[in-house]
């Protein structure tokens, strides 16, 4: 099965699908599946734009709304996770996952599905230690603190994923697992992104929660984005028993969707030819959702997950055979994910801008149906009840001048906070820019400071010109012995000869430069401090 993986999408669906079409013309066959590693930006209208944690000048409508309205349909099944620049109010409607448009599926806060026998899991958001132990307390209308904290990973999602015992084929996260850079070409990474050096040397770059999941799940593939650079690594896990063979995880991070960037990779992945060619629920995951339903927390208070420390009557929520059979009974032994997408909000109309569109905390019928089938709680209904009873959201709105990490509460069990790098990453949007970001409450009637930008027809029609440097998309990811220079050895495995991670091709021998004859610009390293072109169709620095 040919699987395409994309890094930060930034709403550029048209360009991504056009790139897939180009890869199909050049490759051995059609693409079967597209996986997107966050910053997807499923923006339906102007109200959704106001819920995206970026400075107002970066709020552009892009092209997702055309797929939401039915004007266009995704040419290939697309599965994505959330990042840290999302239409959070839209994704919040689907905490357990669901269709955001026909043929485009969101995995939820955390989720596991199957496609053609390939098991795919993922976790949305980025790690922030000061929010990690909180519940999912945020709801629209967001304030200056909650518009950011809504996309921070919570311990409950990690805890659920750590109950999984069956093998995982593919796992998606937005930010990288901490320490993964020690298992690839660290020297080249630091040459490309020199401002990562301090975090890499201190081993604080990336998410410790994702690293914990990597060690537990040991998936065959792990794909990430967030840091806007392509990076491949091979992590050899230690075998639990002497009789077992050690597993290995092939890690790949990709860049953002802009010209001259490595934002897409096509990989051949083994699948079950007898498995159905539609999306399926995963029985083990659904059993875990049912088992952990009572652990749902919609308050801002810090809390710890149950563990075997004498303080909890239950700490093992893994799926038993009986529990999985109960799931099958509830689904009438039909694991097919229903194609039950429905429009829940008005769609953007370029001819009729709605700058005063109201923000509403919606209950999505997909989530209602899913929860009813499994007998679990819709987090949004619990939130609405809490809001009515305790006026939670109103309390938070009064705290818009208080940053979520200044609460004075006990720190997370992780003593470092890294998803936003302690050193400035000039290739990332900075939300604390005083002149760029308004810290006022994102109210239900607030105006959009920057008009929605309709994608230029010239840009859309001249795709081959703007993306003339589309890279050759090899069918493998390879880490050579030089790549792992300075990598940890011992229990994770030894360094040695080049490792082939796909169809046998050595990636070091595959040309990855632009296909046109133009040379790499001398000004390549001059990156604008605040990355002003992150949402532009053309990266000025790369096309200088």
C-alpha positions as CSV (number, residue, x, y, z in Angstrom):
1,X,0.0,0.0,0.0
2,X,1.3,3.4,-1.0
3,X,1.0,5.8,1.9
4,X,1.7,9.6,1.6
5,X,2.8,11.4,4.7
6,X,2.5,15.2,5.0
7,X,4.1,17.5,7.6
8,X,2.4,20.8,8.7
9,X,-0.5,21.3,6.3
10,X,-1.4,24.9,7.2
11,X,-4.7,24.6,5.3
12,X,-3.0,24.0,2.0
13,X,-5.1,21.1,0.9
14,X,-5.3,22.0,-2.8
15,X,-1.5,22.1,-3.0
16,X,-1.1,18.9,-1.1
17,X,-3.5,17.0,-3.3
18,X,-2.0,18.5,-6.4
19,X,1.4,17.2,-5.2
20,X,0.0,13.8,-4.7
21,X,-1.3,13.8,-8.2
22,X,2.2,14.7,-9.4
23,X,3.7,11.9,-7.3
24,X,1.2,9.4,-8.8
25,X,2.2,10.4,-12.4
26,X,5.9,10.0,-11.5
27,X,5.5,6.9,-9.3
28,X,4.6,3.3,-9.8
29,X,0.9,3.6,-8.9
30,X,-1.9,5.5,-7.1
31,X,-1.6,6.8,-3.5
32,X,-3.9,4.8,-1.2
33,X,-3.8,6.9,1.9
34,X,-2.7,10.4,3.1
35,X,-1.6,10.9,6.7
36,X,-1.2,14.5,7.9
37,X,0.8,15.2,11.1
38,X,-1.0,18.3,12.4
39,X,-1.6,22.0,11.8
40,X,-4.3,20.8,9.4
41,X,-6.5,23.9,9.9
42,X,-10.0,22.6,9.2
43,X,-11.3,26.2,8.9
44,X,-15.0,26.3,7.9
45,X,-15.7,30.0,8.3
46,X,-14.6,33.3,9.9
47,X,-15.6,32.2,13.4
48,X,-13.2,29.2,13.1
49,X,-10.4,31.6,12.1
50,X,-10.8,33.4,15.4
51,X,-10.3,30.1,17.2
52,X,-6.9,29.5,15.6
53,X,-3.9,30.4,17.8
54,X,-2.0,32.5,15.4
55,X,-1.5,36.3,15.2
56,X,-4.4,37.8,13.3
57,X,-2.4,38.6,10.2
58,X,-1.8,34.9,9.7
59,X,-5.5,34.0,9.8
60,X,-6.3,33.1,6.2
61,X,-9.2,31.0,5.0
62,X,-7.1,28.8,2.7
63,X,-8.9,25.9,0.9
64,X,-10.4,23.5,3.5
65,X,-13.8,25.1,3.3
66,X,-14.3,23.9,-0.3
67,X,-14.0,20.3,0.9
68,X,-16.3,21.0,3.9
69,X,-19.0,22.5,1.6
70,X,-18.8,19.7,-0.9
71,X,-17.5,21.9,-3.7
72,X,-14.5,19.6,-3.7
73,X,-13.8,16.1,-2.4
74,X,-10.6,14.7,-1.2
75,X,-9.2,12.4,-3.9
76,X,-7.7,10.0,-1.4
77,X,-8.7,9.0,2.1
78,X,-7.0,11.5,4.5
79,X,-6.4,10.9,8.2
80,X,-5.0,13.7,10.3
81,X,-4.2,14.7,13.9
82,X,-4.3,18.2,15.5
83,X,-1.3,20.4,16.0
84,X,-0.9,23.8,17.7
85,X,-2.4,26.0,14.9
86,X,-5.9,24.6,14.4
87,X,-9.6,25.7,14.2
88,X,-9.9,24.4,17.8
89,X,-13.6,24.9,18.1
90,X,-14.2,22.7,15.0
91,X,-11.9,19.8,16.2
92,X,-13.4,20.1,19.8
93,X,-16.7,18.9,18.3
94,X,-15.0,15.5,17.6
95,X,-13.0,14.5,20.8
96,X,-13.1,10.8,19.8
97,X,-12.5,11.5,16.1
98,X,-14.8,11.8,13.1
99,X,-15.2,13.2,9.6
100,X,-14.5,16.9,9.1
101,X,-15.4,16.6,5.4
102,X,-16.1,13.7,3.1
103,X,-13.1,11.4,3.0
104,X,-11.2,13.5,5.6
105,X,-11.0,11.9,9.0
106,X,-9.8,13.4,12.3
107,X,-8.3,11.0,14.8
108,X,-9.5,13.0,17.8
109,X,-7.6,14.0,20.9
110,X,-6.1,10.5,20.7
111,X,-7.3,7.6,18.6
112,X,-6.6,4.3,16.8
113,X,-8.2,3.1,13.5
114,X,-7.5,0.5,10.9
115,X,-7.2,0.8,7.1
116,X,-6.6,-2.3,4.9
117,X,-5.3,-4.1,8.0
118,X,-2.8,-1.4,8.9
119,X,-3.3,-0.1,12.5
120,X,-2.9,3.7,12.7
121,X,-2.8,5.6,16.0
122,X,-2.2,9.2,16.9
123,X,-2.3,11.9,19.5
124,X,-3.2,15.5,18.8
125,X,-1.6,18.7,20.1
126,X,1.7,19.6,21.6
127,X,3.2,19.0,25.1
128,X,3.2,21.7,27.7
129,X,4.1,20.6,31.3
130,X,1.9,23.2,33.0
131,X,-1.3,21.9,31.3
132,X,-0.4,18.2,31.1
133,X,-2.2,17.2,34.3
134,X,-5.3,19.3,33.8
135,X,-8.7,18.1,32.4
136,X,-10.2,19.2,29.1
137,X,-11.8,22.3,30.6
138,X,-11.7,24.7,27.6
139,X,-14.8,25.6,25.6
140,X,-15.7,28.4,23.2
141,X,-15.6,31.3,23.4
142,X,-11.9,31.0,24.2
143,X,-9.9,33.6,26.0
144,X,-6.2,34.5,25.4
145,X,-5.1,31.6,27.7
146,X,-7.6,28.8,26.6
147,X,-7.1,29.5,22.9
148,X,-3.6,28.1,23.5
149,X,-4.2,25.5,26.2
150,X,-6.9,23.8,24.3
151,X,-4.3,22.1,22.0
152,X,-2.0,21.0,24.9
153,X,-1.7,17.3,25.3
154,X,-3.3,15.9,28.5
155,X,-2.2,13.0,30.6
156,X,-5.5,11.2,30.2
157,X,-4.9,10.7,26.5
158,X,-1.4,9.4,27.0
159,X,-2.7,7.1,29.8
160,X,-5.4,5.7,27.4
161,X,-2.8,5.0,24.7
162,X,-0.5,3.3,27.2
163,X,-3.2,0.7,27.9
164,X,-2.8,-0.6,24.3
165,X,-1.0,-4.0,24.0
166,X,-1.6,-5.1,20.5
167,X,1.1,-4.1,17.9
168,X,0.9,-0.6,16.3
169,X,1.9,-0.2,12.7
170,X,1.8,3.6,12.4
171,X,1.7,6.4,15.0
172,X,1.3,10.1,14.4
173,X,2.2,13.0,16.7
174,X,2.6,16.7,16.0
175,X,5.7,17.4,18.1
176,X,8.6,15.0,18.1
177,X,9.3,12.4,20.8
178,X,12.1,13.6,23.0
179,X,15.5,12.1,22.3
180,X,14.6,10.8,18.8
181,X,17.2,13.1,17.3
182,X,19.9,10.9,18.8
183,X,18.9,8.1,16.4
184,X,19.3,10.0,13.1
185,X,21.6,12.4,11.4
186,X,21.9,14.8,14.4
187,X,24.8,16.6,12.8
188,X,22.8,17.5,9.7
189,X,19.8,18.5,11.8
190,X,21.9,21.0,13.8
191,X,23.4,22.3,10.6
192,X,19.9,22.9,9.2
193,X,18.4,24.1,12.5
194,X,21.3,25.5,14.5
195,X,18.9,27.0,17.1
196,X,18.0,23.5,18.3
197,X,21.5,22.9,19.6
198,X,21.0,23.8,23.2
199,X,17.8,21.7,23.5
200,X,19.5,18.7,21.8
201,X,22.6,18.9,24.0
202,X,20.4,19.2,27.1
203,X,18.1,16.5,25.8
204,X,15.0,18.8,26.2
205,X,13.9,19.1,22.6
206,X,10.6,17.4,22.0
207,X,7.8,15.9,24.0
208,X,8.6,13.6,27.0
209,X,5.0,12.3,26.8
210,X,5.5,11.2,23.2
211,X,8.8,9.6,24.1
212,X,7.0,7.6,26.7
213,X,4.5,6.5,24.1
214,X,7.2,5.6,21.7
215,X,8.9,3.3,24.2
216,X,5.5,1.7,25.1
217,X,3.9,1.3,21.7
218,X,7.1,0.6,19.7
219,X,5.3,1.2,16.4
220,X,6.8,0.2,13.1
221,X,6.5,3.8,11.8
222,X,6.3,7.1,13.7
223,X,5.5,10.3,11.8
224,X,5.7,13.9,13.1
225,X,5.9,17.5,12.0
226,X,6.0,20.8,14.1
227,X,9.7,21.7,13.8
228,X,9.6,22.4,10.1
229,X,12.4,20.2,9.0
230,X,12.8,16.8,7.4
231,X,14.5,14.3,9.7
232,X,14.7,10.5,9.6
233,X,15.8,8.2,12.4
234,X,15.8,4.5,13.3
235,X,15.2,3.6,17.0
236,X,16.0,0.0,17.9
237,X,14.0,-1.1,21.0
238,X,15.2,-3.5,23.6
239,X,13.5,-6.9,23.5
240,X,11.5,-7.6,26.6
241,X,12.3,-11.4,26.6
242,X,15.3,-13.2,25.4
243,X,13.3,-15.3,23.0
244,X,11.8,-12.2,21.3
245,X,13.3,-10.2,18.5
246,X,13.9,-6.5,19.2
247,X,11.5,-4.2,17.5
248,X,12.5,-1.1,15.6
249,X,10.7,2.2,14.9
250,X,11.3,4.1,11.7
251,X,10.8,7.8,12.5
252,X,10.2,10.5,10.0
253,X,9.5,14.2,10.5
254,X,8.5,16.4,7.6
255,X,8.5,20.1,6.8
256,X,5.6,22.5,6.3
257,X,3.8,22.8,3.0
258,X,5.7,25.5,1.1
259,X,7.8,25.6,-2.1
260,X,11.3,24.1,-1.8
261,X,10.4,22.2,1.4
262,X,10.3,18.5,2.1
263,X,6.7,18.4,3.3
264,X,5.6,15.1,1.6
265,X,6.9,11.6,1.5
266,X,5.5,8.5,-0.1
267,X,6.2,5.1,1.5
268,X,5.3,1.6,0.7
269,X,3.8,-0.1,3.7
270,X,2.8,-3.8,3.9
271,X,-1.0,-4.4,4.4
272,X,-3.4,-7.2,4.5
273,X,-4.8,-7.8,1.0
274,X,-7.8,-9.5,2.4
275,X,-8.7,-6.6,4.7
276,X,-11.5,-4.2,3.7
277,X,-10.5,-1.0,1.8
278,X,-12.5,1.3,4.1
279,X,-11.8,2.8,7.5
280,X,-12.5,0.6,10.5
281,X,-12.7,1.1,14.2
282,X,-10.2,-0.6,16.4
283,X,-11.8,-2.9,19.0
284,X,-9.0,-2.7,21.6
285,X,-9.1,1.1,21.5
286,X,-12.9,1.2,21.8
287,X,-12.7,-1.1,24.8
288,X,-10.2,1.2,26.4
289,X,-12.4,4.2,25.8
290,X,-15.3,2.4,27.5
291,X,-13.1,1.3,30.4
292,X,-11.7,4.8,31.0
293,X,-15.0,6.7,30.6
294,X,-15.2,7.4,34.3
295,X,-11.8,9.1,34.2
296,X,-13.1,12.0,32.1
297,X,-12.2,15.3,33.8
298,X,-13.5,18.7,32.5
299,X,-12.0,20.8,35.3
300,X,-8.8,22.8,35.4
301,X,-7.6,21.1,38.6
302,X,-4.4,19.1,38.4
303,X,-4.8,15.3,38.7
304,X,-2.8,12.1,38.3
305,X,-3.7,9.0,36.5
306,X,-4.4,5.8,38.5
307,X,-1.3,3.7,39.2
308,X,-0.3,0.7,41.3
309,X,0.7,2.7,44.4
310,X,-1.8,1.6,46.9
311,X,-4.0,4.6,46.4
312,X,-6.2,3.3,43.6
313,X,-8.5,0.4,43.5
314,X,-7.9,0.0,39.7
315,X,-5.0,1.0,37.6
316,X,-5.1,-1.4,34.7
317,X,-7.6,-0.3,32.1
318,X,-6.2,-2.5,29.3
319,X,-8.8,-4.3,27.1
320,X,-9.7,-7.8,28.0
321,X,-11.0,-10.3,25.5
322,X,-14.5,-10.0,27.1
323,X,-14.4,-6.2,26.8
324,X,-13.5,-6.4,23.1
325,X,-16.3,-8.9,22.5
326,X,-18.7,-6.5,24.2
327,X,-17.6,-3.7,21.8
328,X,-18.3,-6.0,18.9
329,X,-21.8,-6.7,20.2
330,X,-22.5,-3.0,20.6
331,X,-21.4,-2.4,17.0
332,X,-23.3,-5.4,15.7
333,X,-20.0,-6.9,14.6
334,X,-19.7,-4.1,12.1
335,X,-16.4,-2.2,12.6
336,X,-16.8,0.1,9.5
337,X,-16.5,3.7,10.4
338,X,-19.9,5.1,9.2
339,X,-19.7,7.8,6.5
340,X,-21.9,10.1,8.6
341,X,-20.4,13.5,8.0
342,X,-22.8,16.4,8.3
343,X,-22.4,20.1,8.0
344,X,-22.6,21.6,11.5
345,X,-21.6,25.2,10.8
346,X,-22.2,27.7,8.0
347,X,-19.5,27.5,5.3
348,X,-17.4,30.5,4.2
349,X,-18.8,32.3,1.2
350,X,-16.2,34.6,-0.5
351,X,-19.0,36.7,-1.9
352,X,-20.6,37.3,1.5
353,X,-18.0,37.7,4.3
354,X,-19.4,37.3,7.8
355,X,-16.9,39.1,10.0
356,X,-19.4,39.0,13.0
357,X,-20.2,35.3,12.8
358,X,-21.1,34.0,16.3
359,X,-19.0,31.4,18.1
360,X,-21.0,28.5,19.3
361,X,-20.0,25.5,21.5
362,X,-21.6,22.8,19.3
363,X,-22.5,19.2,19.9
364,X,-21.6,17.2,16.8
365,X,-24.1,14.5,15.7
366,X,-21.2,12.2,14.9
367,X,-19.9,12.3,18.4
368,X,-23.5,11.9,19.8
369,X,-23.9,8.7,17.7
370,X,-20.5,7.3,18.6
371,X,-21.0,7.9,22.3
372,X,-24.5,6.4,22.2
373,X,-23.2,3.2,20.5
374,X,-20.4,2.7,23.0
375,X,-22.2,4.0,26.1
376,X,-19.6,6.6,26.8
377,X,-19.7,10.3,27.6
378,X,-19.5,13.2,25.2
379,X,-16.9,15.5,26.7
380,X,-18.7,18.5,25.3
381,X,-22.0,17.7,27.0
382,X,-20.1,17.3,30.2
383,X,-18.5,20.7,29.6
384,X,-21.8,22.3,28.9
385,X,-23.3,21.0,32.1
386,X,-20.3,22.1,34.1
387,X,-20.6,25.5,32.5
388,X,-24.2,25.8,33.5
389,X,-23.7,24.5,37.0
390,X,-20.4,26.2,37.9
391,X,-20.0,28.9,35.2
392,X,-16.6,27.5,34.4
393,X,-16.1,29.3,31.1
394,X,-17.1,32.6,32.6
395,X,-14.5,32.2,35.3
396,X,-11.8,31.5,32.8
397,X,-12.8,34.5,30.6
398,X,-12.1,36.8,33.6
399,X,-8.5,35.4,33.7
400,X,-7.6,36.5,30.1
401,X,-4.6,38.5,31.4
402,X,-3.2,35.5,33.2
403,X,-1.0,33.1,31.3
404,X,-1.7,29.5,32.0
405,X,1.8,28.8,33.1
406,X,1.7,31.5,35.8
407,X,-0.9,29.7,37.9
408,X,1.5,28.9,40.7
409,X,0.2,25.3,40.7
410,X,2.3,22.2,41.2
411,X,4.4,21.3,38.1
412,X,3.8,18.3,36.0
413,X,5.6,15.1,36.7
414,X,7.8,16.2,33.7
415,X,10.1,19.0,35.0
416,X,10.8,20.6,31.7
417,X,8.5,22.3,29.2
418,X,9.8,22.1,25.7
419,X,7.3,22.1,22.8
420,X,7.8,25.8,22.5
421,X,11.6,25.8,22.4
422,X,13.4,27.8,25.1
423,X,15.6,29.3,22.4
424,X,13.8,31.2,19.7
425,X,12.9,29.1,16.6
426,X,12.8,31.7,13.8
427,X,10.9,29.3,11.7
428,X,7.9,29.1,14.0
429,X,5.0,31.5,14.7
430,X,5.5,33.4,17.9
431,X,2.3,34.0,19.8
432,X,3.8,36.4,22.4
433,X,4.5,39.1,19.8
434,X,3.0,42.2,21.5
435,X,2.3,44.1,18.3
436,X,1.0,41.0,16.5
437,X,-1.2,39.3,19.0
438,X,-4.2,40.7,20.9
439,X,-4.5,39.2,24.3
440,X,-8.2,40.3,24.6
441,X,-10.9,37.6,25.0
442,X,-11.8,35.9,21.8
443,X,-15.5,36.7,22.2
444,X,-18.5,35.3,20.4
445,X,-18.9,38.5,18.4
446,X,-15.3,39.7,18.0
447,X,-14.3,40.9,14.6
448,X,-11.7,39.3,12.4
449,X,-8.8,41.7,12.4
450,X,-7.5,40.5,9.1
451,X,-9.9,39.9,6.2
452,X,-10.2,36.3,5.0
453,X,-7.9,35.8,2.0
454,X,-9.3,33.9,-0.9
455,X,-6.5,31.8,-2.5
456,X,-5.3,33.4,-5.7
457,X,-6.5,31.7,-8.9
458,X,-3.1,32.5,-10.4
459,X,-1.4,30.6,-7.6
460,X,-3.8,27.6,-8.0
461,X,-3.5,27.5,-11.8
462,X,0.3,27.8,-11.9
463,X,1.0,25.0,-9.4
464,X,3.9,23.6,-11.4
465,X,5.6,26.9,-11.4
466,X,5.4,27.7,-7.7
467,X,6.2,24.1,-6.7
468,X,8.7,23.5,-9.5
469,X,11.1,21.9,-7.1
470,X,8.9,19.0,-6.0
471,X,11.3,16.4,-4.6
472,X,11.7,12.9,-5.8
473,X,9.6,10.9,-3.4
474,X,11.6,7.7,-2.6
475,X,9.8,4.6,-1.3
476,X,12.1,4.3,1.7
477,X,13.6,6.1,4.6
478,X,17.2,5.2,5.3
479,X,19.6,6.2,8.1
480,X,23.2,5.6,7.4
481,X,26.0,4.9,9.9
482,X,27.2,8.5,9.5
483,X,23.7,9.7,10.4
484,X,23.8,8.1,13.9
485,X,27.2,9.5,14.8
486,X,27.1,10.3,18.4
487,X,23.8,8.4,19.0
488,X,23.2,6.5,22.1
489,X,24.1,2.8,21.9
490,X,23.6,-0.1,24.2
491,X,20.1,-1.1,24.9
492,X,18.7,0.7,21.9
493,X,21.0,-1.1,19.6
494,X,24.4,-0.6,17.9
495,X,25.4,1.6,15.1
496,X,26.5,-0.2,11.9
497,X,26.0,-0.4,8.2
498,X,23.3,1.6,6.4
499,X,19.9,0.5,7.4
500,X,17.2,0.1,4.8
501,X,13.8,1.1,6.0
502,X,11.5,0.5,3.0
503,X,11.9,-1.1,-0.4
504,X,15.6,-1.5,-0.1
505,X,16.7,1.8,-1.5
506,X,19.4,3.8,0.3
507,X,18.1,7.3,0.7
508,X,21.6,8.6,0.8
509,X,21.8,7.7,-2.8
510,X,18.5,9.1,-3.9
511,X,18.6,12.7,-5.1
512,X,16.4,14.9,-2.9
513,X,17.2,18.2,-4.5
514,X,14.8,20.2,-6.6
515,X,14.0,18.7,-10.0
516,X,14.6,22.0,-11.8
517,X,18.0,23.2,-12.8
518,X,17.9,26.1,-10.4
519,X,20.6,26.2,-7.7
520,X,20.1,26.4,-4.0
521,X,19.9,30.1,-3.2
522,X,22.8,31.5,-1.3
523,X,20.3,33.3,1.0
524,X,18.8,30.1,2.2
525,X,19.7,30.5,5.8
526,X,18.3,34.0,6.1
527,X,15.1,33.1,7.8
528,X,12.8,35.9,8.9
529,X,12.6,36.1,12.6
530,X,8.9,35.8,12.9
531,X,8.5,33.6,9.9
532,X,6.2,36.1,8.1
533,X,5.7,33.9,5.1
534,X,4.5,30.8,7.0
535,X,1.0,31.1,5.5
536,X,2.0,32.7,2.2
537,X,1.8,30.7,-1.0
538,X,5.5,31.4,-1.7
539,X,8.3,31.5,0.8
540,X,10.2,34.6,-0.1
541,X,13.4,33.4,1.5
542,X,13.4,30.2,-0.6
543,X,12.6,31.9,-3.9
544,X,14.9,34.8,-3.5
